[in-house]
Structure formats: structure tokens, C-alpha cells
Amino acid sequence: MKRLICILLLVCTLVTLYGCAKSNEQYLRIHIRANSNSEIDQNIKYKVKDIVVTYLTPLVKRCDSIESVKNVIEDNHDNITTIIDSYLYDNGFGYKSSVTINNEFFPTRTYDNLTLQADYYDAIIINLGEGKGNNWWCVVYPPLCFTGNNVVYKSKIVELINKYL
């Protein structure tokens, strides 16, 4: 009997997860591309990531939709570019950044318990200089990298299964 209940709960979980899964249109990703693969350009990429995450976190925290996040990015485009370019200039780099929102292909990526399948996603694209180096990416909305902590997704059905096993 326990086995049958577990199987039924598992099937219900899979049906629920499949039916409620977010499409790639409900995610806004961020992609920061380093100027090159030199050690210094790679280090700067991570510094820029920290600056951008710090700047955007309080702004996107208030957003309740992907459209509202896009509006925040558009409204703050000049500020974002200025902050990045000032940092690059202050640290002696002869290149600038470009910041756009594009729809681009991303490979499958898992963030803790969330897996985003390979597909095209809207993303904030930040190119540093030529943007030809290794990159960093994450999810802006729903806020995954912009919360100050890791997001944990919970399932009541999985909790029930674990309770009765």
C-alpha cells in the first residue's frame, strides 16, 4: 500500500511539475562576457558582476514580472553603463562596456534545484570590451542571483512523500 501511495504521489508530482513549469519566456537571464581570457580580464569580469549585482539587487527585488525587470533595466541603462565604464576607467582599462537586452541561446544550466533547459532566453547582455572571453551568467528574474541568498524551491508533494517514506 505504501508503495502504491508513493507511486501515485510521484506521478502527481511529475504531472504538477510539468504542468506548472515556467517557460523560457518567464526567465530573464544575465550574461557578462569578459574582454578576453587573460587572467586580468577574467578577474575584472567578476568585479563587474559584483558591481552590477549590488546595483541591481534592490531595484529588481521590487519587481513582480519579467516586464517590470526589463523596464528597470531600460530605465537604468545609462547608470549601469556609467558604473561599469567608470570602474573600467578607474582601473586603467582602455575599453568600455555595452549593455543590451537580447534573446540569445543558452546551454542547459542547473542552479541548485533549478534546471533551465538549453534554449533561447531573453537576457541582459554585458560585453566588456570585445566580449570575446569566457563569461558568467545567471538568472535575474525570477530573482536567483539578485536576492542576496540562494533561492530554494519547495514542493509540498515531495514533502509529503518524504514524510511517509
LINWOUR-V697999 format. One record per residue. RES is the residue in three letters. PSI is psi as a letter, one per 40 degrees, with the letter a starting at -180 (999 if undefined). Layout:
res = (RES | RES)
psi = (PSI | PSI)
This chain:
res = (MET | LYS | ARG | LEU | ILE | CYS | ILE | LEU | LEU | LEU | VAL | CYS | THR | LEU | VAL | THR | LEU | TYR | GLY | CYS | ALA | LYS | SER | ASN | GLU | GLN | TYR | LEU | ARG | ILE | HIS | ILE | ARG | ALA | ASN | SER | ASN | SER | GLU | ILE | ASP | GLN | ASN | ILE | LYS | TYR | LYS | VAL | LYS | ASP | ILE | VAL | VAL | THR | TYR | LEU | THR | PRO | LEU | VAL | LYS | ARG | CYS | ASP | SER | ILE | GLU | SER | VAL | LYS | ASN | VAL | ILE | GLU | ASP | ASN | HIS | ASP | ASN | ILE | THR | THR | ILE | ILE | ASP | SER | TYR | LEU | TYR | ASP | ASN | GLY | PHE | GLY | TYR | LYS | SER | SER | VAL | THR | ILE | ASN | ASN | GLU | PHE | PHE | PRO | THR | ARG | THR | TYR | ASP | ASN | LEU | THR | LEU | GLN | ALA | ASP | TYR | TYR | ASP | ALA | ILE | ILE | ILE | ASN | LEU | GLY | GLU | GLY | LYS | GLY | ASN | ASN | TRP | TRP | CYS | VAL | VAL | TYR | PRO | PRO | LEU | CYS | PHE | THR | GLY | ASN | ASN | VAL | VAL | TYR | LYS | SER | LYS | ILE | VAL | GLU | LEU | ILE | ASN | LYS | TYR | LEU)
psi = (d | d | d | d | d | d | d | d | d | d | d | d | d | d | d | d | d | d | d | e | i | i | i | e | e | e | i | h | i | i | h | h | h | i | d | a | e | i | d | d | d | d | d | d | d | d | d | d | d | d | d | d | d | d | d | d | d | d | d | e | d | e | i | e | i | d | d | d | d | d | d | d | d | d | d | e | d | d | d | d | d | d | d | d | d | d | d | d | d | d | e | e | h | e | i | a | i | i | h | i | h | i | h | i | h | i | i | h | h | h | h | b | e | h | h | h | i | h | a | h | i | i | i | h | h | h | h | h | b | e | f | e | i | i | i | h | i | a | h | d | h | i | h | d | e | f | e | e | i | i | h | h | h | i | h | d | d | d | d | d | d | d | d | e | 999)
